[in-house]
Every structure is written in C-alpha cells, then in structure tokens.
Amino acid sequence: MDIKTAAELLLDNLPAIYGYAVRNIFDYGDAEDLAQEIVCGVLESVGNLNDDRAFWGYVWATAKNTLRVYIRREEQKRKHEKAAENAFYLETIIPSPEDGVLDASQNAEEIYLIRRELSLLSKTRREVSVRYYIQNKSCSEIAKELGISVETVKYHLFKARAKMKEGYYMERKLGKKSYDPGRFSVDFWGDRNHYSDFFNRKILGAIALAAYYAPVSAEELSVELGVAMPYLEDEIEALLAAGIITKIGGKYQTNLVILTGEYEKESAVTLEKLVSRRAEEIFEDIKKIVPEVRELDFTGKNYDDNRLLFMLLNIAVVDGFIYARNKSSYGDPKPLKLGGYGWVFGHDGDYDNSRFVGVTMHNEVPESSSWFSAENYRAIVNCQLWDHWRFTEKSRLMVRAIDEKCADNLSESEQEQLEILIDGGFISVNDGVMKAEFPVFTEKSYNELTEKYLNSAVEKVGKLMIEVSDVCEKILAAHAPASVRDQCGAIAKIHHRLEAGAVLLEELMTRGDLALPAGKVPLCTFGVRRDQAG
C-alpha cells in the first residue's frame, strides 16, 4: 500500500486511533502523543505491506506494539527522574511502586496531605493508587481487577505518584464556592420541562456556575468546590448526560447561557428605557377599544374596565410575542438530552431579577380542543398566583372548567388541585359543574378580538419586543463566553421579549393606568372554547 492512501485512511479514522490511546492511557494529553506515535509507526513501514486487505490488522498490531514501547519508555523516564530527585523530596512521604504501602508511622499532617492529593487524582489513577498503596495489592492483582495490563498499572502508579508529590508541597486553597456555592436557577422554554427538578442538589448548579466562563479540569473543580473527586465524578457525569456541560479535551465547560446578575442589571436599564417610550401609545390603543370589546361574545364582558384592560394588555403581549416570533424567529426547538424539545438556560441567582412567576402562553390537553393562557407577572403575584406545581392536573381542570364539565369522577390528587384553583379564584363549582372565573371566548370572538380590535396594539408590542431582543442580544453576547454565544440570539428573543411585556405592565401600573385589585383575581388568564357554536 502506498503512503498517501494509508495517510488518507488514517486521517479518516483518527478518532478510533485516539480512542484506543485514551482507553489504554486514560490521560488525554498523553493519549494524543501516543496516537501520533501510532500513526507515524504505521506510515514508516506500511510500504512493506503487500496485501491492502490486511491494512487494519496491521494498524492495530502496530498500535499494540507502540503502546508497549510507550509505557516502557515512560517507566524508564520515571526511574531516571527518581534517581535524580533531591533528598528533601522525601521518598518515604509518597512511596514509589517499588517501596510498597504507606507507612503507618507517618505523622498526621503527612497522612492528611497524602489523602488530600489522592482525592484529587482522576478516577483510574486514584483506583490504582488506593489499591496499591492503601490496600497493599500487587500490580498483577490490580491489572486483573481493572481489566488493564500490568504495564498500564505501573504507568499510572508513576503518573499518580508524580502528581501527588507535585501537589504535596502546594498550598492548596479551597475556592469561594466551597463555602458559598451560589444559587443556579434553571429556566426552560419548550414543550415539556424535564430539567425543573434536575438542579435540586446545589452541587450541580455550583459546577455549572464554576465552569461557565472557561474550561476547568475536574481537579480544579474539586478544589474550587471543596468536594473530593470520588464524589464529584458522578455529578460531572450527570451534567454531561443532561447536556448541561460539555467536555473539551480533559476539561469541562458549561454548555448553556447563564443570565448573570451583572448582565441582568445592565440589560434592565436598556429594556426599561425602550419600553417607557412606547407604553403610552400602546395603552391608548387598548383603552379606546374597550367599549367595542364588550360587544363581543365572551364570558367576562361584564368585568370592570380595569380588569378588561389587564386582560387586553395581556393578550396583546401573548400575541405580540407570536408576532415577533413570526417576524424574527428564534428557530426550531432543539432536542434535549433529558427528553423533549426546547431551550434551557440559567440564572446566577434565585430568579432574583425574573419578572414572571410562571408563563403558560397556549395550553391544550388531549381530551379537549379548548385552550387557555395564564401569565403570572411578578407585579401581580400578590393578586394572582398561577402555581405551576402539578401543572398537568391543573391544566386538565382549567380546560374542563372552560368546557363547563362536571366536577365528578376526579382523582384524589385532582380534587386537591381543584380546591387550590377554587381558592385562587380561577374556577367555581355550582351544582357539580365547573366554571371558569376568567374571560372565555369562542374561537370566532377571539379571532375577531385579535384581528379586528387588538391588531394595532399587537403589532406595536411585537415590534417593541423585536427591538428589545435585538439590543439585549448584543449585550448578552458581550457578557457570555465564546462557547455559548451562538445561543444568545434565541435566549434573548425568548427571555427578553416576554420580559418587555412584563415591563410594559409594570410601567402602566406605575403610571396609574392599571390598578391592582385588593384580592385574588385571575387578571392575566383567559380561555378559548372551540366548539360547534364557535
């Protein structure tokens, strides 16, 4: 086989050769060196290969021989280094593989430092070292238990010993997140949220925050978080499996956008200025159509002007968001590692700057064609609380109330949720029939409302949202690391367009155009009944 053909085949299959090196060396940097030596070894002698069909058998035989030579060479190098070490390095502190187990006579401080450095070793080197130094097992026993060669065991012992001795004399200082892990809060936009309970353990969020701006090794995370590697490794694997972090060589970096406190403060100033310039014009468009809206076919037309204004503004925000999406799309939802489709992003804090408690823009259930929308702005949370706990059950009950279904044959859990919705003023039950206590339109009347009366306000809100997200995307990209900047456009469109609607509501409340009722009232909830009459 000619060298050019062999080089092309090797180039196409480099990941397989590199994978072989990683499986046998367990060190990404050394694996790259070994993979390079394998390729060079093949190219040096492939001209002697007479049968092209034997090429890959020849490649893996060369790889095996190169691995043996590589390990022997590393062992010899370590032995020469050992002979040249200064006396103060204290061979008795961390014994070489020839010296056996740790000496029980060592003082407490030495033992502590050795254990500290053991806890920072990667999994394979830690397992080899513990078995050899602590459990007093031979290299052949360890090789059998771990399914690797004796030469590989010795290689890892020398590597681990060098790493431990290097760290022994270092003054390691635990990072800030070891005592103040911060608070990572996950946010989601998509079909079904499988990430809401994922970050119940603080350590997962702390890792995401610590690895956001630059790739960090597991050892660096261990020191920063004050968590030993044996406990940290499972958490890292969970984050990798969920797609929250990604592996870059031997390091890890957060794979989603985090809206930091510094970013949200800066973006809020810009957002509020943009909204305040448009608020009065949008409100006047909504206010002038109230008399005509009362003539439409919907339950709730008898509500006072204030409540109708809240409802109309909210519908303008919901439809304005759709208008903005159609004019300037944030793209198709992405498949997520934990299931479903959508976008996941985070907050560096406990939703401290969020202007929403929850958003349900368009929610349907399988047994009905009717739907509802419930936007719980933080500014109205003392009045209305749309609780997203047991969301599926609540959704079914809300739609059943829109359809005016009976309240019988409910499960115990559904009955509990119904009582919550009754207490919140969303649903009433009379003579065993559920009824929605929020505006409910027929499909015909809803289309007439949005297309004939609200279209001007919807367009203005939608254009405002596009303006806001375009500006905030640039600010977010300046704050985010390069690795996630390609996500900034979608996150700015999803997060800040809705946020613009919330700021608009807050602005109108501050101006006195809208007034918060004294009790619990579903101000920003509405339903649409799709039936033969509609």
C-alpha positions in Angstrom: 0.0 0.0 0.0 1.3 3.5 -0.9 1.9 6.0 1.9 -0.7 8.5 0.5 -3.5 6.0 0.6 -2.5 4.9 4.1 -2.4 8.5 5.3 -5.9 9.2 4.0 -7.3 6.1 5.7 -5.6 7.0 9.0 -6.9 10.6 8.7 -10.4 9.4 8.2 -10.2 7.1 11.3 -8.1 9.3 13.7 -10.9 9.3 16.3 -10.7 5.5 16.5 -7.0 5.6 17.0 -7.2 8.3 19.6 -10.0 6.4 21.3 -7.7 3.4 21.6 -5.0 5.6 23.1 -7.4 7.1 25.7 -8.8 3.7 26.7 -5.2 2.4 27.5 -3.6 5.6 28.8 -6.5 7.4 30.5 -4.8 10.7 30.0 -5.9 13.0 27.2 -2.6 14.8 26.7 -0.5 11.6 26.8 -3.1 9.9 24.5 -2.6 12.5 21.9 1.2 11.8 21.9 0.6 8.0 21.8 -1.9 8.3 18.9 0.6 10.4 17.0 3.3 7.8 17.5 1.0 5.0 16.3 0.2 7.0 13.1 3.9 7.6 12.5 4.8 4.0 13.1 2.2 2.8 10.6 3.4 5.3 7.9 7.1 4.4 8.4 6.6 0.8 7.5 3.3 0.5 5.6 5.2 0.3 2.3 6.2 -3.3 3.3 2.5 -4.3 3.4 1.8 -6.5 0.3 -2.0 -7.1 0.9 -4.1 -4.0 1.3 -6.9 -6.1 2.9 -4.6 -6.6 5.9 -4.1 -2.9 6.5 -6.3 -2.5 9.6 -5.0 -5.6 11.2 -1.5 -4.2 10.6 -2.6 -0.8 12.1 -3.9 -2.4 15.4 -0.8 -4.6 15.7 1.3 -1.6 15.3 -0.8 0.3 17.9 -0.4 -2.6 20.4 3.4 -2.7 20.0 3.7 1.2 20.1 1.7 1.1 23.4 4.1 -1.4 25.0 7.1 0.7 23.9 5.5 3.9 25.1 4.8 2.6 28.6 8.3 1.1 28.9 9.8 4.4 27.9 7.7 6.3 30.4 8.7 3.9 33.2 12.4 4.3 32.4 11.9 8.1 32.3 10.3 8.0 35.8 13.1 5.8 37.2 15.7 8.2 35.9 13.8 11.1 37.4 13.6 9.3 40.7 17.3 8.8 40.8 17.9 12.5 40.3 15.5 13.8 42.9 16.8 15.9 45.8 16.8 14.4 49.2 14.2 17.0 50.5 11.6 15.4 48.2 11.3 12.6 50.8 10.8 9.3 49.1 9.2 8.0 52.3 6.4 10.5 52.1 4.9 9.1 48.9 6.5 5.7 48.2 7.4 4.6 44.8 5.7 1.4 43.4 8.9 -0.5 44.5 8.6 0.7 48.1 5.1 -0.7 48.9 2.3 0.7 51.1 2.2 3.9 53.1 4.0 3.8 56.4 1.6 3.8 59.4 4.3 5.7 61.3 3.9 8.8 59.2 2.6 11.8 61.1 -1.0 13.1 60.9 -0.1 16.0 58.7 1.7 13.9 56.1 -1.2 11.4 56.0 -3.7 14.3 55.6 -1.7 15.8 52.7 -1.4 12.4 51.0 -5.1 11.8 51.4 -5.8 15.3 50.0 -3.8 14.6 46.9 -5.3 11.1 46.5 -8.8 12.7 46.5 -7.7 15.0 43.5 -6.5 12.2 41.3 -8.5 11.1 38.2 -10.7 8.0 38.7 -8.3 5.4 37.2 -5.2 6.7 38.8 -7.0 7.1 42.2 -8.3 3.5 42.0 -4.8 2.1 41.1 -3.1 4.1 43.8 -5.6 3.2 46.6 -5.4 -0.5 45.7 -1.6 -0.4 45.6 -0.6 2.0 48.5 -3.6 1.5 50.8 -4.9 -2.0 50.1 -1.4 -3.4 49.5 -2.3 -5.2 46.3 0.2 -6.2 43.7 0.3 -4.8 40.2 -0.9 -8.0 38.7 -3.9 -8.1 41.1 -4.8 -4.6 40.2 -4.5 -5.3 36.5 -6.9 -8.2 36.8 -9.4 -6.2 38.8 -9.4 -3.2 36.5 -9.1 -5.2 33.2 -5.8 -3.5 32.1 -2.3 -4.7 31.6 0.4 -4.8 34.4 2.4 -2.3 32.4 -0.5 0.1 32.3 -0.9 -0.3 36.1 2.7 0.7 36.7 2.4 3.6 34.2 -0.5 5.0 36.2 1.3 4.5 39.5 4.3 6.5 38.3 2.0 9.2 36.9 -0.1 9.3 40.1 3.0 9.5 42.3 4.4 12.4 40.3 1.1 14.2 40.5 0.8 13.6 44.3 4.3 14.7 45.0 3.8 17.9 42.9 0.7 18.7 45.0 2.1 17.7 48.3 4.2 20.9 48.7 1.5 23.1 47.2 -0.6 25.4 49.4 -4.0 24.5 48.1 -6.7 27.0 48.9 -10.4 26.0 48.6 -12.3 28.2 46.2 -15.2 30.6 47.2 -17.8 28.0 46.1 -16.6 25.6 48.8 -18.4 27.7 51.3 -20.6 29.9 49.1 -21.8 27.7 46.2 -24.0 30.4 44.8 -27.5 29.7 43.5 -28.1 28.4 40.0 -31.7 28.6 38.8 -32.7 26.8 35.6 -35.0 28.3 33.1 -36.8 26.5 30.2 -38.8 27.2 27.1 -40.2 24.3 25.1 -42.8 21.5 25.2 -42.2 19.7 28.5 -39.7 20.7 31.1 -37.6 17.7 32.3 -35.0 20.0 33.9 -37.1 21.6 36.7 -36.0 19.1 39.4 -32.6 18.3 38.0 -30.8 21.0 40.0 -32.3 20.1 43.4 -28.8 19.3 44.6 -26.7 22.5 45.0 -23.5 21.0 43.7 -24.9 20.6 40.2 -25.6 24.3 39.9 -22.3 25.2 41.6 -20.4 23.2 38.9 -22.4 24.9 36.1 -21.5 28.3 37.6 -17.8 27.4 38.2 -17.3 26.1 34.7 -19.2 28.9 32.8 -16.5 31.4 31.7 -13.7 29.0 30.9 -13.0 25.2 30.7 -11.8 23.7 34.0 -10.4 20.4 34.9 -12.1 18.0 37.4 -9.2 18.7 39.8 -9.8 22.5 39.5 -13.5 22.0 40.2 -12.6 19.8 43.2 -10.5 22.5 44.8 -12.9 25.3 43.9 -16.0 23.5 45.3 -14.2 21.7 48.2 -15.5 18.4 47.0 -13.3 15.3 46.7 -13.1 13.7 43.3 -14.8 10.4 44.2 -18.0 12.4 44.9 -17.6 14.9 42.2 -17.2 12.5 39.3 -20.8 11.2 39.4 -22.1 14.8 39.4 -20.0 15.7 36.4 -21.2 12.6 34.6 -24.8 13.6 35.4 -24.3 17.1 34.0 -22.6 15.6 30.8 -25.6 13.2 30.3 -28.1 16.1 30.7 -26.2 18.3 28.2 -25.6 21.0 30.8 -21.8 20.8 30.4 -19.6 19.6 27.6 -16.1 18.0 27.6 -13.3 19.9 25.9 -10.2 17.7 25.9 -9.7 16.9 29.6 -11.7 19.8 30.9 -15.3 20.8 31.3 -17.4 23.9 30.4 -21.0 24.9 30.9 -22.9 24.4 27.7 -25.8 26.9 28.2 -26.2 30.6 28.7 -26.4 31.9 32.2 -28.0 35.3 32.8 -25.7 36.7 35.5 -26.7 39.4 37.9 -24.3 41.9 36.2 -25.9 41.2 32.8 -29.5 41.5 34.0 -28.8 44.8 35.7 -27.3 46.2 32.5 -30.0 44.8 30.2 -32.8 46.0 32.6 -31.8 49.7 32.2 -31.9 49.4 28.4 -35.1 47.5 28.4 -37.0 49.9 30.7 -35.9 52.9 28.6 -37.1 51.3 25.4 -40.5 50.2 26.9 -41.2 53.6 28.6 -41.1 55.3 25.2 -43.8 53.1 23.8 -46.1 52.5 26.8 -48.5 55.4 26.5 -49.1 54.8 22.8 -49.8 51.1 23.3 -52.1 51.7 26.2 -54.2 54.3 24.3 -54.7 51.8 21.5 -56.0 49.3 24.1 -58.1 51.7 26.1 -60.1 53.1 23.1 -61.4 49.6 22.1 -62.9 48.6 25.5 -66.5 49.6 24.6 -66.3 47.7 21.3 -64.8 44.6 23.0 -67.7 44.5 25.4 -70.0 43.8 22.4 -68.1 40.6 21.6 -69.3 37.1 22.6 -67.3 36.1 25.6 -67.9 35.4 29.3 -66.4 38.2 31.4 -67.7 41.1 29.3 -69.3 42.5 32.4 -66.0 42.8 34.3 -65.0 46.4 35.2 -62.7 48.4 32.8 -59.6 47.9 34.9 -59.9 44.1 34.7 -60.7 44.2 31.0 -57.6 46.4 30.4 -55.4 43.9 32.2 -56.8 41.1 30.0 -56.5 43.0 26.8 -52.9 44.1 27.6 -52.0 40.5 28.4 -53.5 39.2 25.1 -51.5 41.9 23.3 -48.4 40.6 25.0 -49.1 37.0 24.1 -50.0 37.7 20.5 -47.2 40.3 20.3 -44.7 37.6 21.2 -46.2 35.4 18.4 -46.0 38.4 16.0 -42.3 38.9 16.9 -41.5 35.2 16.5 -43.1 35.2 13.1 -41.2 38.3 12.0 -37.9 37.4 13.7 -37.8 33.7 14.6 -35.7 32.2 17.4 -35.6 29.0 15.4 -36.9 25.5 15.9 -36.8 23.9 19.3 -33.7 21.7 19.8 -33.9 18.1 21.0 -32.7 17.9 24.7 -30.7 15.2 26.3 -33.3 14.6 29.1 -36.1 14.4 26.6 -38.4 16.9 24.8 -37.6 19.9 22.7 -36.7 23.4 23.6 -34.1 25.7 25.2 -32.5 25.5 28.6 -30.7 28.5 30.2 -29.9 29.6 33.7 -29.8 32.4 36.2 -27.0 33.2 38.6 -29.4 33.6 41.5 -32.7 32.5 42.8 -34.7 34.1 39.9 -33.9 37.4 41.7 -34.5 39.5 38.6 -37.2 37.5 37.0 -40.4 39.5 36.2 -42.5 36.3 36.0 -43.6 33.6 38.4 -44.7 31.4 35.5 -45.9 31.7 31.9 -48.4 29.5 30.1 -48.9 31.0 26.7 -51.1 28.4 25.0 -52.0 25.3 26.8 -54.2 22.4 25.5 -55.0 19.0 26.9 -55.6 15.8 24.8 -59.3 15.4 25.7 -60.4 18.9 24.5 -59.8 21.3 21.7 -60.2 24.3 24.1 -57.2 26.0 25.5 -56.1 28.6 28.0 -53.3 31.1 28.6 -52.1 32.2 32.1 -49.3 34.7 32.5 -48.3 35.3 36.1 -46.3 38.5 36.1 -44.4 39.1 39.3 -46.0 42.6 39.5 -49.4 40.9 40.1 -48.3 38.0 42.2 -50.0 39.3 45.4 -53.2 39.3 43.5 -53.0 36.2 41.3 -50.8 33.1 41.8 -50.9 30.7 38.9 -49.0 27.8 40.6 -47.2 25.5 38.1 -46.9 22.7 40.7 -48.9 19.6 39.4 -49.2 21.5 36.1 -50.8 18.7 34.1 -53.6 18.1 36.6 -54.3 21.9 36.9 -54.3 22.2 33.1 -56.9 19.5 32.7 -59.1 21.2 35.3 -58.8 24.6 33.8 -59.9 23.3 30.3 -62.7 21.3 31.9 -63.9 24.5 33.5 -63.7 26.3 30.2 -65.9 23.5 28.7 -68.1 23.6 31.8 -67.7 19.9 32.6 -68.9 18.1 35.7 -66.6 18.0 38.8 -67.3 14.3 39.5 -65.1 11.3 38.9 -61.9 13.3 39.9 -59.0 11.5 41.4 -57.9 12.4 45.0 -55.0 14.4 43.6 -57.2 16.2 41.1 -59.7 17.1 43.8 -56.8 18.6 45.8 -55.7 20.8 42.8 -59.3 21.8 42.1 -59.6 23.2 45.7 -56.4 25.2 45.1 -57.8 26.6 41.8 -61.1 27.5 43.6 -59.3 29.2 46.4 -57.2 31.2 43.8 -60.4 32.4 42.1 -59.7 30.5 38.8 -62.7 28.1 39.0 -66.1 27.9 40.7 -68.3 24.8 41.1 -72.1 25.2 41.1 -74.4 22.2 41.2 -71.5 19.9 40.4 -70.4 21.8 37.3 -67.1 23.6 37.0 -67.0 27.1 35.5 -64.1 29.3 34.6 -63.9 32.5 36.6 -61.8 34.3 33.9 -62.7 35.6 30.4 -63.6 32.8 28.0 -64.0 33.5 24.3 -65.4 31.4 21.5 -62.9 30.8 18.8 -64.7 33.2 16.5 -64.9 36.0 19.1 -61.2 35.6 20.0 -60.1 35.8 16.3 -62.3 38.9 15.9 -60.8 40.5 19.0 -57.2 39.9 17.9 -57.6 40.5 14.2 -60.0 43.5 14.2 -59.6 45.3 17.5 -56.3 44.4 19.1 -54.2 44.2 15.8 -52.7 47.7 16.2 -51.6 47.1 19.8 -50.3 43.6 19.0 -48.2 44.9 16.1 -46.7 47.7 18.3 -46.0 45.3 21.1 -44.4 42.8 18.7 -42.2 45.5 17.1 -41.2 46.7 20.6 -40.2 43.1 21.6 -38.1 42.7 18.5 -36.3 46.0 19.2 -35.7 44.9 22.8 -34.3 41.5 21.9 -32.0 42.8 19.2 -30.4 45.2 21.7 -30.2 42.7 24.5 -28.7 40.0 22.3 -25.7 42.2 21.7 -25.4 42.9 25.5 -25.7 39.2 26.3 -23.1 38.2 23.7 -20.7 40.7 25.3 -21.2 39.0 28.8 -21.3 35.4 27.7 -18.3 33.2 27.0 -17.5 32.5 23.3 -18.5 28.9 23.7 -22.2 29.7 24.1 -22.5 32.9 22.1 -24.4 31.1 19.3 -27.2 30.6 21.8 -27.5 34.2 22.8 -29.9 35.2 20.0 -32.5 32.6 20.8 -32.3 33.2 24.6 -32.5 37.0 24.2 -35.6 36.5 22.0 -37.3 34.1 24.4 -36.4 35.8 27.6 -36.4 39.5 26.8 -39.5 39.6 24.6 -41.7 38.3 27.3 -39.8 40.5 29.8 -40.7 43.5 27.7 -44.3 42.6 28.1 -43.8 42.4 31.9 -42.0 45.8 32.0 -44.9 47.3 29.9 -47.4 46.1 32.5 -45.3 47.4 35.4 -44.9 50.8 33.6 -48.7 51.2 33.2 -49.3 50.2 36.8 -46.7 52.8 38.0 -48.4 55.5 35.8 -51.8 54.6 37.3 -53.3 53.4 34.1 -53.8 50.0 35.7 -54.7 49.3 39.3 -54.0 46.1 41.2 -57.3 44.7 42.8 -57.3 44.0 46.6 -57.9 40.2 46.4 -57.0 37.2 44.3 -58.3 37.8 40.7 -57.1 36.0 37.6 -56.2 39.2 35.9 -54.0 37.8 33.1 -55.7 34.4 32.4 -58.1 33.8 29.6 -59.5 30.8 27.7 -60.8 30.0 24.3 -63.6 27.4 23.8 -63.5 25.6 20.5 -66.9 24.1 19.8 -69.6 24.0 17.1 -71.0 27.3 18.2 -67.6 29.0 17.9 
